[in-house]
Amino acid sequence: MSSIAFIDTEIDFNTKRILDIGCIKDNEDSYHSASVDGFAKFIHDTQFLCGHNIVKHDLTTTSN
């Protein structure tokens, strides 16, 4: 069976720092932290990622 995780990030507009990564998997496991390493470990076995507002918000925040 395929697995999916839904993610949302909070980025500080001025410093470009990650304030929080929120994620929930289809099995209801959840993650909240600013740690990219911890997030990578949390999703290591996930086949698909679905992000909230990544293209229209988060990527524009980090590229300004």
C-alpha positions as CSV (number, residue, x, y, z in Angstrom):
1,M,0.0,0.0,0.0
2,S,1.2,3.5,-0.8
3,S,1.9,5.9,2.0
4,I,1.4,9.7,2.0
5,A,2.4,12.5,4.3
6,F,0.8,15.9,4.4
7,I,3.2,18.8,5.3
8,D,3.0,22.4,6.2
9,T,6.0,24.6,7.0
10,E,6.3,28.0,8.8
11,I,9.2,30.1,7.5
12,D,10.3,33.4,9.0
13,F,10.0,35.9,6.1
14,N,13.0,38.1,7.2
15,T,15.5,35.5,8.4
16,K,14.4,32.6,6.0
17,R,14.7,30.2,9.0
18,I,12.3,27.3,9.4
19,L,10.2,28.0,12.4
20,D,8.1,24.7,12.3
21,I,7.5,21.7,10.1
22,G,4.2,20.1,10.7
23,C,3.3,16.8,9.2
24,I,0.7,14.1,9.5
25,K,0.9,10.6,7.8
26,D,-2.0,8.6,6.5
27,N,-1.5,6.3,9.6
28,E,-2.1,9.4,11.8
29,D,1.5,9.7,13.1
30,S,2.4,13.3,13.4
31,Y,5.5,15.5,13.6
32,H,6.1,19.1,14.8
33,S,9.6,20.5,14.9
34,A,12.0,22.9,13.1
35,S,14.5,20.1,12.7
36,V,15.0,19.2,9.0
37,D,17.0,16.1,10.0
38,G,14.2,14.9,12.3
39,F,11.6,15.5,9.6
40,A,13.7,13.5,7.1
41,K,13.8,10.6,9.5
42,F,10.1,10.9,10.1
43,I,9.2,10.6,6.4
44,H,11.9,8.2,5.4
45,D,9.4,5.4,4.5
46,T,6.8,7.7,3.0
47,Q,6.2,7.3,-0.8
48,F,4.3,10.5,-1.4
49,L,4.4,14.1,0.1
50,C,1.6,16.5,-0.2
51,G,2.4,20.1,0.8
52,H,0.2,23.0,1.8
53,N,0.9,26.3,0.0
54,I,4.5,25.3,-0.8
55,V,4.7,26.8,-4.3
56,K,2.6,30.0,-3.8
57,H,3.9,30.8,-0.3
58,D,6.8,28.9,1.2
59,L,9.1,28.9,-1.8
60,T,8.5,32.6,-2.4
61,T,9.3,33.3,1.2
62,T,12.7,31.5,1.0
63,S,13.6,32.9,-2.4
64,N,13.1,36.6,-1.6
